[in-house]
Amino acid sequence: MDMKVVLTTFWMIFLAELGDKTQLATLGFSAGSASKLSVFVGSAAALVVTSALAVLLGDAISRVLPVRAIHLAAGTGFVVIGALMIAKEVWK
């Protein structure tokens, strides 16, 4: 196991997840539940499953497309979504 990849992945995902909708939903579930452990286990399991799907999909796509094309498509997608969000706010 490559610890550099593990740590880089951990920190990038950790920082990306801070304050996102998933974390806020988990916060809401926790506030409304008597069983904090159940909320933690459910949310942790959901993140593990979605991460597993992303890894499997990434592996499958990388067999067909070069990694550079995947990175460019993902980056372009984020830029387009960001531009659309800004445009939506500007033209309210």
C-alpha positions, 0 to 999 in steps of 0.5 A: 500500500502506497502511504503517500497515495493514502494520505493524499487521498485522505486529506483531499477527500476530507477537505472536500467533504467539510461543510458539504451537503452530506456533512450537513445532512449527517449533522441534521440526522444526528441532531434529530436522533437519540442514537448518534452511533447509528447515524455515524455507522449509517453515514460512514457506510454510505461514504464507504460504498460511494467511495468503492463505487467511485474507485471501481468506476474510475478503474473501469473508465481508466481502462478505456480512456487515458488518465489525462482525459479523465482529469480534463473531463472532471476539471472541466465539469467542475468549472462548468458547474461553478460557472453555472452556479455563478451565472444563476446568482448573477441573473437572479 
